[in-house]
């Protein structure tokens, strides 16, 4: 009896860890709007940063709490807006495709630490996914925490994705950023809560029809 009583707290702790693991790695089912002009949120979380990056060659993306990553913009046509979504530990950490299109390029960069007394000395792990629709390109950047580094990417280069499809996951505290065309009309603002694969971040103006 004494042995059972002493083992009970350990069993409860193991059960708690198991349930937390299952909860943290859940993949919620989402009903994704299929408007061809919509750009969907790639992650659950909160919009915390929207920055204009028009006519720039590169962008430094700060992590909300610790570190930053750098991305080049020459491969994103008409890049104009950097939008970042912070994912709390309670959010689902799966990532969804914001558009339907083709994966042109995937580039993974491990995190690093430079011994300097500045915030920029911390560089988080990142995974950049360049997507091409029939009208424009955009870049989705998965950013991991500095200490917990584990990004999963479930798509490959030259693969096609469907708007709202689950395409990856970031373990523990993390962030997803998008590099969007300047022609996008945003429907959200900093502080808004969003659902991955479901919330519409904005619209690209529909393509004008020409008479044949």
Sine and cosine of phi, psi and omega as CSV:
sin_phi,cos_phi,sin_psi,cos_psi,sin_omega,cos_omega
0.00,0.00,-0.68,0.73,0.00,-1.00
-0.90,0.44,-0.62,0.79,0.02,-1.00
-0.90,0.44,-0.66,0.75,0.01,-1.00
-0.90,0.43,-0.66,0.75,0.00,-1.00
-0.91,0.42,-0.61,0.79,-0.01,-1.00
-0.96,0.29,-0.47,0.88,-0.02,-1.00
-0.99,0.11,-0.34,0.94,-0.07,-1.00
-0.85,0.52,-0.73,0.68,0.02,-1.00
-0.87,0.50,-0.58,0.82,0.02,-1.00
-0.92,0.39,-0.66,0.75,0.02,-1.00
-0.91,0.42,-0.65,0.76,0.04,-1.00
-0.89,0.46,-0.67,0.75,0.01,-1.00
-0.90,0.43,-0.67,0.74,0.02,-1.00
-0.89,0.46,-0.68,0.73,0.02,-1.00
-0.89,0.45,-0.66,0.75,0.03,-1.00
-0.88,0.48,-0.71,0.71,-0.01,-1.00
-0.89,0.45,-0.64,0.77,0.01,-1.00
-0.91,0.42,-0.72,0.69,-0.01,-1.00
-0.90,0.43,-0.63,0.78,0.02,-1.00
-0.91,0.42,-0.65,0.76,0.02,-1.00
-0.87,0.49,-0.72,0.70,0.00,-1.00
-0.90,0.43,-0.65,0.76,-0.01,-1.00
-0.91,0.40,-0.69,0.73,-0.06,-1.00
-0.92,0.40,-0.57,0.82,-0.06,-1.00
-0.99,-0.14,0.33,0.94,0.00,-1.00
-0.93,0.36,0.47,-0.88,0.08,-1.00
-0.84,-0.54,1.00,-0.07,-0.05,-1.00
-0.90,0.43,0.54,-0.84,0.10,-1.00
-0.99,0.15,0.74,-0.67,-0.03,-1.00
-0.81,-0.59,0.57,-0.82,0.12,-0.99
-0.98,-0.18,0.95,-0.31,-0.13,-0.99
-1.00,-0.04,0.78,-0.63,0.12,-0.99
-0.87,0.50,0.70,-0.72,-0.06,-1.00
-0.95,-0.32,0.42,0.91,0.13,-0.99
-0.87,0.49,0.86,-0.51,-0.07,-1.00
-0.90,0.43,-0.26,0.97,0.00,-1.00
-0.99,-0.11,-0.04,1.00,-0.07,-1.00
-1.00,0.00,0.55,-0.83,0.16,-0.99
-0.91,-0.41,0.87,-0.50,-0.09,-1.00
-1.00,-0.03,0.37,-0.93,0.09,-1.00
-0.92,0.40,0.73,-0.68,0.03,-1.00
-0.99,0.11,-0.06,1.00,-0.10,-1.00
-0.40,-0.92,0.40,-0.92,0.21,-0.98
-0.97,0.26,0.50,-0.87,0.07,-1.00
0.57,-0.82,-0.48,-0.88,-0.07,-1.00
-0.78,-0.63,0.70,-0.71,0.09,-1.00
-0.94,0.33,0.87,-0.50,-0.04,-1.00
-0.85,-0.53,-0.18,0.98,-0.02,-1.00
-0.45,-0.89,0.77,-0.64,0.14,-0.99
-0.73,-0.69,0.89,-0.45,-0.11,-0.99
-0.77,-0.64,0.66,-0.75,0.11,-0.99
-0.98,0.20,0.77,-0.64,0.01,-1.00
-0.78,-0.62,0.46,0.89,-0.01,-1.00
-0.89,0.46,0.65,-0.76,0.06,-1.00
0.89,0.46,0.54,0.84,0.08,-1.00
-0.90,-0.44,0.49,-0.87,-0.01,-1.00
-1.00,0.03,-0.41,0.91,0.01,-1.00
-0.49,-0.87,0.29,-0.96,0.03,-1.00
-0.68,-0.73,0.66,-0.75,0.13,-0.99
-0.98,-0.19,0.84,-0.54,-0.08,-1.00
-0.96,-0.28,0.95,-0.32,0.01,-1.00
-0.96,0.30,0.65,-0.76,0.17,-0.99
-0.97,0.22,0.60,-0.80,-0.14,-0.99
-0.84,0.54,-0.64,0.77,-0.07,-1.00
-0.93,-0.37,-0.54,0.84,-0.12,-0.99
-0.38,-0.93,0.85,-0.53,0.10,-0.99
1.00,-0.03,-0.07,-1.00,0.02,-1.00
-0.33,-0.94,0.22,-0.98,0.14,-0.99
-0.74,-0.67,0.33,-0.94,0.01,-1.00
-0.88,-0.48,0.64,-0.77,0.07,-1.00
-0.67,-0.74,0.56,-0.83,0.05,-1.00
-1.00,-0.06,0.51,-0.86,-0.14,-0.99
-0.94,-0.35,-0.03,1.00,-0.07,-1.00
-0.91,0.42,-0.37,0.93,0.00,-1.00
-1.00,-0.03,0.00,1.00,0.02,-1.00
-0.92,-0.40,0.94,-0.34,-0.04,-1.00
-0.93,0.37,0.69,-0.73,0.06,-1.00
0.82,0.57,0.58,0.81,0.03,-1.00
-0.87,0.50,0.77,-0.63,-0.04,-1.00
-0.67,-0.75,-0.37,0.93,-0.10,-0.99
-0.70,-0.72,0.75,-0.66,0.15,-0.99
-0.96,-0.29,0.85,-0.52,-0.04,-1.00
-0.84,-0.54,0.78,-0.62,-0.05,-1.00
-0.86,-0.51,0.65,-0.76,0.00,-1.00
-0.87,-0.50,0.84,-0.55,0.05,-1.00
-1.00,-0.01,0.76,-0.65,0.00,-1.00
-0.95,-0.30,0.89,-0.46,0.02,-1.00
-0.99,0.16,0.24,-0.97,0.02,-1.00
-0.87,0.50,-0.34,0.94,-0.01,-1.00
-1.00,0.03,-0.21,0.98,0.02,-1.00
-0.98,0.19,0.47,-0.88,0.17,-0.99
-0.91,0.41,0.67,-0.75,-0.11,-0.99
-0.97,-0.26,0.26,0.97,0.14,-0.99
-0.97,0.22,0.45,-0.89,0.02,-1.00
-0.88,-0.48,0.62,-0.78,-0.05,-1.00
-0.92,-0.40,0.46,-0.89,0.06,-1.00
-0.95,0.31,0.80,-0.60,-0.03,-1.00
-0.97,0.24,-0.33,0.94,-0.04,-1.00
-0.59,-0.80,0.19,-0.98,0.18,-0.98
-1.00,-0.08,0.74,-0.67,-0.03,-1.00
0.09,-1.00,-0.30,-0.95,-0.05,-1.00
-0.93,-0.36,0.65,-0.76,0.07,-1.00
-0.99,0.15,0.94,-0.35,-0.02,-1.00
-0.99,0.11,-0.63,0.78,-0.10,-0.99
-0.41,-0.91,0.60,-0.80,0.11,-0.99
-0.78,-0.63,0.80,-0.61,0.00,-1.00
-0.72,-0.69,0.88,-0.48,0.00,-1.00
-0.98,-0.20,0.71,-0.71,0.02,-1.00
-0.77,-0.63,0.85,-0.52,0.02,-1.00
-0.94,0.35,0.40,-0.92,0.05,-1.00
-0.96,0.27,0.31,-0.95,0.03,-1.00
-0.48,-0.88,0.29,-0.96,0.03,-1.00
-0.75,-0.66,0.84,-0.55,0.07,-1.00
-0.97,-0.24,0.67,-0.74,-0.07,-1.00
-0.98,0.21,1.00,0.08,0.02,-1.00
-0.56,-0.83,0.55,-0.84,-0.08,-1.00
-1.00,0.07,0.83,0.56,0.01,-1.00
-0.64,-0.77,0.40,-0.92,0.05,-1.00
-0.89,0.45,-0.57,0.82,-0.05,-1.00
-0.95,0.32,-0.12,0.99,0.04,-1.00
-0.96,0.29,-0.24,0.97,0.06,-1.00
-0.99,-0.12,0.83,-0.56,0.01,-1.00
-0.83,-0.56,0.91,-0.41,-0.07,-1.00
-0.97,0.23,0.42,-0.91,0.14,-0.99
-0.88,0.48,0.61,-0.79,0.01,-1.00
-0.59,-0.81,0.40,-0.92,0.11,-0.99
-0.70,-0.71,0.90,-0.45,-0.06,-1.00
-0.98,-0.18,0.79,-0.62,0.00,-1.00
-0.87,-0.50,0.93,-0.38,0.01,-1.00
-1.00,-0.04,0.84,-0.54,-0.05,-1.00
-0.90,-0.44,0.57,-0.82,0.01,-1.00
-0.81,-0.59,0.86,-0.51,0.14,-0.99
-1.00,-0.05,-0.11,-0.99,0.01,-1.00
-0.97,0.25,-0.08,1.00,-0.06,-1.00
-0.76,-0.65,-0.38,0.92,-0.07,-1.00
-0.35,-0.94,0.20,-0.98,0.07,-1.00
-0.89,-0.45,0.42,-0.91,0.11,-0.99
-0.55,-0.83,0.30,-0.95,0.00,-1.00
-0.83,-0.55,0.76,-0.65,0.08,-1.00
-0.95,-0.32,0.77,-0.64,-0.07,-1.00
-0.85,-0.53,0.92,-0.39,0.09,-1.00
-1.00,0.10,0.80,-0.60,-0.05,-1.00
-0.83,-0.56,0.85,-0.53,-0.01,-1.00
-1.00,-0.04,0.24,-0.97,0.11,-0.99
-0.92,0.39,0.34,-0.94,-0.06,-1.00
-0.93,0.36,-0.63,0.78,-0.04,-1.00
-1.00,0.03,-0.65,0.76,0.00,-1.00
-0.99,-0.13,0.98,-0.17,-0.09,-1.00
-0.94,-0.35,0.98,-0.21,0.10,-1.00
-0.35,-0.94,0.98,-0.20,0.04,-1.00
-0.94,-0.34,0.74,-0.67,0.08,-1.00
-0.93,-0.37,0.73,-0.68,0.07,-1.00
-0.86,-0.52,0.86,-0.52,-0.11,-0.99
-0.98,-0.18,0.15,0.99,0.04,-1.00
-0.86,-0.50,0.24,-0.97,0.00,-1.00
-0.79,-0.62,0.31,-0.95,0.05,-1.00
-0.87,0.50,0.61,-0.80,-0.02,-1.00
0.97,0.25,0.02,1.00,0.07,-1.00
-0.99,0.13,0.54,-0.84,0.08,-1.00
-0.99,-0.13,0.58,-0.81,0.02,-1.00
-0.85,-0.53,0.36,-0.93,0.03,-1.00
-0.94,-0.35,0.67,-0.74,0.02,-1.00
-0.77,0.64,0.84,-0.55,0.00,-1.00
1.00,-0.03,0.05,1.00,0.02,-1.00
-0.98,0.20,0.67,-0.74,0.06,-1.00
-0.95,0.32,0.82,-0.57,-0.10,-1.00
-0.80,-0.60,0.04,1.00,0.02,-1.00
0.09,-1.00,-0.06,-1.00,0.00,-1.00
-0.39,-0.92,0.53,-0.85,0.10,-1.00
-0.86,-0.51,0.78,-0.63,-0.03,-1.00
-0.99,0.14,0.65,-0.76,0.05,-1.00
0.86,0.50,-0.28,-0.96,-0.12,-0.99
-0.82,0.57,0.73,-0.69,-0.14,-0.99
-0.31,-0.95,-0.01,-1.00,-0.09,-1.00
-0.46,-0.89,0.55,-0.83,0.12,-0.99
-0.82,-0.57,0.74,-0.67,0.02,-1.00
-0.86,-0.51,0.49,-0.87,0.05,-1.00
-0.84,-0.55,0.65,-0.76,0.19,-0.98
-0.97,-0.23,0.92,-0.39,-0.14,-0.99
-0.92,-0.38,0.41,-0.91,0.08,-1.00
-0.90,0.44,0.48,-0.88,0.00,-1.00
-0.93,0.36,-0.27,0.96,-0.03,-1.00
-0.99,0.15,-0.04,1.00,-0.01,-1.00
-0.95,0.31,0.64,-0.77,0.12,-0.99
-0.98,-0.22,0.95,-0.30,-0.08,-1.00
-0.96,0.27,0.56,-0.83,0.03,-1.00
-0.89,-0.46,0.17,0.99,-0.01,-1.00
-0.76,-0.65,0.14,-0.99,0.01,-1.00
-0.57,-0.82,0.29,-0.96,0.03,-1.00
-0.82,0.58,0.69,-0.72,-0.02,-1.00
0.99,-0.16,-0.28,0.96,0.00,-1.00
-0.96,0.29,0.63,-0.77,0.12,-0.99
-1.00,0.10,0.65,-0.76,-0.02,-1.00
-0.75,-0.66,0.40,-0.92,0.06,-1.00
-0.90,-0.44,0.79,-0.62,0.01,-1.00
-0.89,0.45,0.69,-0.72,0.02,-1.00
0.96,0.27,0.11,0.99,-0.08,-1.00
-0.68,-0.73,-0.75,0.66,-0.03,-1.00
-0.96,0.28,0.74,-0.67,0.07,-1.00
-1.00,0.09,0.88,-0.47,0.03,-1.00
-0.98,0.20,-0.56,0.83,-0.03,-1.00
-0.01,-1.00,0.01,-1.00,-0.03,-1.00
-0.79,-0.61,0.57,-0.82,0.21,-0.98
-1.00,-0.09,0.72,-0.69,-0.01,-1.00
-0.82,0.58,0.72,-0.70,0.00,-1.00
-0.87,0.50,0.54,-0.84,0.00,-1.00
-0.94,0.34,0.73,-0.68,0.00,-1.00
-0.94,0.35,0.68,-0.74,0.02,-1.00
-0.99,0.11,0.66,-0.76,0.04,-1.00
-0.94,-0.33,0.60,-0.80,0.01,-1.00
-0.98,0.20,0.74,-0.68,0.00,-1.00
-1.00,0.05,0.00,0.00,0.00,0.00
